[in-house]
Every structure is written in C-alpha cells, then in structure tokens.
C-alpha cells in the first residue's frame, strides 16, 4: 500500500458550480464557492493507496468526486478497525481543522480508484467564520457522522450474517448511485469485506457463499449486487 503522493495524477480544474453536488455546499452562493476553491487540486488516486495517515500533519480536506474510501484506526496490536465508509459526494479530513489541530485523527485508504478535490483548510475555515449557515451545515454533517458511527459499532454485537449484509448494503450506498440498496457493489477482495465487517475471512467467505446460494446476492456484469432485500428488512437493516 503506497502513499498517495507517490502515485496521484493531477487532473483538470474543478468548477465552482460542481461544488453544489456536495450536500455541504448546496446553499452557498457562487462567490462563496469560488472562494472555497482557491488553490484547490483535483487528483486521481489508485485503489489501495493511502491518502491520509493517522498522526500526520496536513492542511487540507478532500471531497470525493468518485470512488469509495475507508476510514480506519489500527490498534496497538496492529488490528484494523474500520470506522466509516465514504463515497461520491462525501468529504473527509475536516475534523483536524475543526479541532484546531492539524494532526490527522485516522487513516483514509482508497478502496477503489478515486477522484478527489483537495481544498485548503484556510479557505474553508474562513468561510465557516463568515457564514453562519455554512457553519450550521458543517455541524449537521458531524452529527450525522456521529449517528453513523454509533450504528456501525452497535452492529458489532450482531451475528456474522447481519454484519456481512450491513457491509454489503453500505458498500452499495457508497458506490456512487445514491442511496440505492440495489446498486452495484465495488469489487473488493473477501479479506477487505471481512475487515470492514470486523470478521474473520473464513467466516465472511462462508456467509457470502450462503448468500449467493439463497439468491440474496448475485453476480452481474457490473459486479456483485444485493438481489433480495427481504433478509435486510427482517434484520432491521432497511426500513419496510
């Protein structure tokens, strides 16, 4: 796994109006959006490359145009704990800015090929200071993140099948098709799915085989998909 600085590719510019595709910036005027894009960079990052290292110093945050990342901690024993998945339209790297500390609080790794826009903290912080509405939206984003983190850790007490199904559902949501549970799931190794679910690879492999045999998941030309949502409804992972 490499550092993103060793392998990223610079892309063309990012238009201010495109920022409105990110929910956090929907309510801002064009002048505010242009200010936020001061000294921005648009980058392509290969799958399995690490964009952010816990404890590193940095001064930017990232907007995901396409692709999926995982946010993780490594325990003292070297075990990986995945605390979030993020896809197109989401943002990471803002927490250190909000805390007034430029040290990163977690690792961020690209699970798929990634396109990101990197903004300087100062431009975002200046807009937060000027715009009460923008600051409120940022606070709402952090509240939603906290709720998602609580749900993720509550799943640790569930059975293995529920945890695998929850992981597949979250990956479908992150795939760039909006919150569609039937969206194609990124093509990940079973070891990666196991790490996200917090399970052993053998357990995850067995459950995936069972889900295929029952028609809960199917292979398509676009990749793995959830085909039967009834088990997710039954386990409370989806609303009826």
N, C-alpha and C positions, 0 to 999 in steps of 0.2 A: 504494500500500500504506500503510495507516494504522497508527498506534499503537493498541494495544488499549484504552488508557484513553479514547480518543476515541469508542469505539463499543460497548464492552461493555455488557451488560444484566445487572443484578443479579437473581438467581433466589432461590427459597426456600431454606430451611435444608437441611443435609445431615446425615442421621442417622449416629450413631456406628457402628451395625451395618453401614451401607453401606461403611464403610472396609474391611471384610473382603473385599469384592470385588476389592481390590487385593492382589496376592500379598505385597507387602512387609509388610502389616499383618495377615495371616491369623492369626498366632499370638498376637496381643495380646488382653488382657482388655478388657472393656467400659470399665472405668475408665480404662485407658490410652488407648483410642480417644477417649473423651470429652475427655481432657486434650489430645490432639493437635488436636482441633477447636476449641480455644479461639481466638476471634477469626477464625475461618475465613470465607472468602467463596466463594460459588458464582456463577459467571459464565457468560454466553453470549458468544461471540466470533465475528464473521463470518469467512467464508473470506477468505484472503489478507491478513488483518491480522496484524501482528507483535506477539507477546506479550512477547518478550524481545529486547533489543538488546545485542549484544556490547559489553562495556566499561561498560554501565550499572551503577549502584548499585541494589541492591534487597535485600529481606529476606524473600522468600517463595519457596516451591516450589509447583508445580502438579501436581495429579492429573487425568488425563484421564478424564472420565466417558463421553464420546462424541466421535467425530471423529478426525482424523488431523493430525499436525503434522510438519514437517521441521525438523531441527536443522542449521544450516549455518554455514560461515565464508565471508567474502568476502576474496579475495586482494587484494594491493596493486593489482593490475591491474583489480579490480572483478569478477573471475570468481567465480561461486558454486560452492562445494564442499559438497555435501550429505553430512553425516557420520552421520545417523541419521534414520529414520522412526519415529514412535511413534503408538500408537492407544489405544483404551479399555483401562483397567487399568494404564497406564504413568504414569510420573512424570518431570518434568524440573525443573531449577532447583536441584537439591540439591548440585551439585558445588562451587559457590562456598561454600556452607555448610560442607561437609566440609573444604575447603581453608582455612577461616578467613578468607576474603576475599569481601566482598560484591559484587565486580565480576563481571558475567556473562562466561562464557567463550565463548559462541556466541550466534548469533541463533536464535530459535524463531518459526516462521511457521505459521499455521493454513492447511492445505491444503483443509480442508472446514469447514463450520460446526462449532463446537466448544463443548462444555460442560466446564468445568474447576472444580476446587475449589482455592482458594489457601490454603495453610497458612503460618503464620508460622514462620520458621526457629527462633526461640527455643523454641517448643513441641516441635518435632521434635528439636532438639539436646538439650533437657532429657530427653526420653525415651531418646535414644541414651546419655546419661550414666547413666541409671538402669537400663537393660535391656540386659544382655549379649546376649540372644537377638535383640533388635531390631537391635543394632549388627552382629551377625554377618549377619543378613539383608540389611542395607544393604551390607555388604562383598560379599556374594554378588551383589547387583544390579550393583555396579560391575564385578565380574569378568565377568559376562555381557555387560555393555556393551562391555568391552574386547574380548571374543571377537567380538562382532558387528562392532565397528569394524574388527578385523583381517580378517574375511571380506569386509566391504564394500570395503576397499582392495585386497584380493587380486583382486577382480573387475575392477579397472582394467586388469589385464593380459590379460583375456579378450577374445574377439571381440565385436563390437557386438550380435549376436543374443543371445548369452548374457547380456550386460548388460541388455538390454531385458527379457528373460524374468525375470531375477532381480529387476528393479524391479517388474514386474507381480506377481510372487509375493509380494514384501514388502508391496506395497500391499494385496493380498488378505488377508494375515495381519493387517494393521493395521485392517481395515475394521470391526472390532467383532464378528466372528463367531467369534473364537478362531482357532487356527492351522489354518484350513481353506483349502487352496490353491484351492478352487473357489468361494470366497466372492466376492460382487460387488466389483469394483474401483472405488474412488472416481472420479467423473467429473472428470478433470483434463485440462487442455489438453496438447497434444503438447509444447509448449515446457516444461511442468513435468515431464513424464515424461522428456524429454531431459535436463533439468538434473539430475534425480535419478540417471539412468544415467550422467551425465558424457559425453554425446554431443551432436553437432550435431542441430538439429531436423530437417534434411532426412534424415539417416541414420535417426533414430528413426521418422520418418514412413514411410520405405521399409520398414523392418523390420515395423512394425505392419501395413502393407498385406499383406506376405508372410504374416504370422502369421494374418491374417484369411482369406486365400485358401486356406491349408492347414488351416483349421479348428482351429488351436491356440488362438485366442481367438474369442469370439462376442459379439455384441451381444444383450442380453436386456432385458426391461422394467426390470430393476433396475440395468442398466449393463453394462459390459464384464466378461467372465469368462474365465478360463482353462478351456478345454473339453477339451483333450488334454494330459495331463501327461507323455506319453512323451518329448517333447523336453527337458523339465526333468530327468527321470530320466537321460537319456542324457548330459546335460551336468553331472551331479553336483549339481544344484541341489536335488533331492529324493532322499531315501532310496528304494531299490527297494521 
